Amino acid sequence: MAKLEDWSICNASESLYLAPELRSYVLQGVVYGHPKKSDGSLIRTSDIVAAKGRTVETLNTLYELGSPSVDYLAWLEKRGYKYDPENPVTVKRY
């Protein structure tokens, strides 16, 4: 399983007009142990499809989450979102 450090969650689409229920999300961060990427590479994953604890499944790969980006934590705090280190990614189903 690949490990992602200094990660954050990003909207996969740049469109401001896409309805929330149609949006998908990806992770970006520094990857280690990925079968196709060099250790220490900055990546943007495919769409997140499931999350359990600190394990996130994308369309192509399973990731273990290490430490989140300090900037991402500040972004969450500024908007009043709580960070749960045991379950840092929540997948919403509409």
Secondary structure, DSSP 8 states (H G I E B T S, - for coil): -EEEEEEEEEES---TTS-GGG--EEEEEEEES-SSS-TTEEEE-S-EEEEETTEEEESS-EEEE--B-HHHHHHHHHTT----TTS-------
